[in-house]
Amino acid sequence: MSGIDLAPRDEARLAAEATWVLRGNDVGEYTKPSPRLYPHQWNWDSAFIALGWAHLDWPRATREVASLLRGQWTDGMLPHMIYNPHVVDYAPGPEWWPEVPVRQSGVITSGISQPPVLPTAVYLVGLLQQDTDARLAWWADVYDALVDSVLYFSRHRTTAGSPLIVVVHPWESGADNSPRWDFVTGRGFAPSRRYRRVDTTIVQASARPTSRDYDLYMYLVELIATHRYDLRAYLSKTPFAVYDAFFNAAWYRAALDLNRIAAALGRSPAVAAGELDAFRDAYHRTLWNEDARLFLDFDLRGGRQIPSRTWAGLGAIYGGLVDAARAALMIESYRSRCQGHRQLPTTLPEDPGFDAARYWRGPVWVNVNWMIARGLEELGLMEPAAALADATLDLVRRAGWHEYFHAQTGEAVGGGDFSWTAALVLDLLRRPIATAPRG
């Protein structure tokens, strides 16, 4: 069911194939992102996947969330990976993350997190449950863990003088080899011990991060683990500490949706209005770039914005950090600079680091398009939202259920039978974006 197929599929067929992908990757308590390339449980993958399951089997969606929450640390962090102990041929393995402080004994995790999209997914999954009592009971059951996961970042990942969250590893950003991180890649950082890669035995190397990228990744893994996963201990030593424009927008959206759950449960807001206002002000003051008409990431060590212009700069649309007028300006500017490319390239073609086929350096990703489309929809910008949703569905109709898509040709690239592609296509089909503005 993977691969290029230029014959457009109808919506019923598309939904059936998406269902087949999710069921094929279901291992019981979690869903593999892809059959061979990603055999463990990944944080933001499971959040998106839960939304897809909610359209098919609502109890199964709640099990996906419960499985992810079992990896939570004592300080509230949700790691970016939970290792399946039955999977043996995967690298890097849990030996790179010693003595992780998990709440549940026996669970094996990584030592960094990922974009905090889970509270938003839980909010949306809950809304898909028509039984109000069942919805509220589930929200109440997971609420405290979600609060801890959101407050972990404000408590443990900020520095004096700013409420913005510090991202400490390219993997944590979710966009591993983005040109945004080229300012540190290739500066000679490498781990003290050898590592191996499995990804390039499954997917063509030209579509994956380079060896130079991986040298940095594994150097940072060693650094973070050596300092017991404590930002205060390694901040002065690490070459990588950034305010990621998307990650911070995802946190803000998570806080908003967590507060919506709190209101439904009759509880006080998890994140106070004053804290949200201060965060929003700092986000605009630190990250907005008028020339780029985007929000740009910020390098804490260099004390400057990172000039790469990527999809992360549109994250504020998803996050609820801009009004409709600003969002319309941003999306129109971005799209106009991508003429001749499939929408939306994850790096602007004008950027020196653009690569139409290599992972996060340019290819189109369904989750990115879904987040931007839903953000536009929430702002009432229905025409661009629907156009982006339609472009996304068309890519999958033509190229299949892949991890990402060539930014120029639309050809399928990366892992096949990709779960969040299936899950988010299901959501776009079951909750279509209307072209008329909300009345």
C-alpha positions, 0 to 999 in steps of 0.5 A: 500500500506504500509507494507512488500511485498516480491514480487518485483515490476516493475518500472512502478508499483513503480512509480505509487505507489509513485504517489499514496502516494504523492497525498494521502498526498497532502492537497493543498498547502503542502504535509504531510510527513505521514498521521497521524504521521506528519500532519503539514508542515516540512522544509526539507520534503517539499524540497524533496517532491517538487522534487518528485512533479516536475516529476509529476506536475511542478506547484504543486512543485512550490506551495510546495516551496511557502508554505514553504517560507510563514513561513520565519522569518523576519531575514530570517530563515526558521523554521523546522515546519509550523503548520496547524491550523486545526490539533488539535491532535498533540504535541508539539504544537505551544504554545511551540514557543511563539511570533515567528517573521514571515514575514507573519502575521497569519502563525504559526511556530516552533522556530528552523530550519532544514538542509537547503536543499531547495535551492538545491531542488529549483535548481533541480526542476528548471532544470526539467522545460524544458521551460527556461523562466518559469524556470528563472521566477520561480527562480527569484521569489524565489531567494531573499527568498532563499538568506535570508534563506542561509545567516541567518545561516552565520549571526546569527548562527556562533560564533567568530573565525569560519564560521561553523554553530551552530546547537542548537537542535537535531530536527534541525539536522533532526536526532533527537535521533542520538547517536551523541547527547548521550553526553547530553541526560540523563544528567537530563535536563527536561522542567519546565512544562509537555508535552505530546507525540502523536508519540508513540500512532501511531508508536511503542515506540521501534522505536521512541526516548525515554522519556529521549530524549524528556526530553532534546528536550523540555528543549531546546525548553523552553530555546530557546523560553525563550531567544527569539530565539537568539543564543547570548542570550542562547549560554552560557546557553545551553548544546547543541551547535554543529557543525553538520557535515551533517548540515554544508555540506548541507549549503555548498551545498545550497550555491553552488546551490544558486550561480548556480541559481544566475549565470543563472539569471545573478546576482552576487554570493549569497555567495562569493568564498572567504567565501566558501573557508574559510568555506571549510577550517574550515570544514576540519580542525575542523571536519575531523577525520582520524581514523574514515575516516569520518567527525565528529560533534563538541561539542562547549561547550566541545571543542571536536569532538563527537566520534559517527560515523554516516551517517552525516560523509558522508554528505561532499559527498553530500555537495561537500566538498570532491574530488572524491578520498576522497569520494571513500575512505569514502564510501568504508570504511563506506560500508565495516564496515556495512557488513551484514546490509542493505545499508546505516545504519545511524549509523555504527554497531560498534558504541555503540549507534547503534540500527537497528530499532530505528529512527536515531540510525541505520535504513536506510533512503531513503533521506540519501541514495539519498543524498549520491548517488547523491553526488557520482554521481556528483563526477563521482563515478558512480558504488557506486552511482548506487549500493546505488540507486539500494539498496534503490529501492530494499528496497522500492520494498520489504518493501513499502513506509515507513519512514525508514527500519530496518538496518539488515532485511530491514523491514519497520519501522516508519510512513507509506505512507511516502512522501519523500520516494515516492518523492525520489524514483520517482527521482531515477526512472526518473533520473536514475544513469548511471553505466558508468562514465561521459565522 
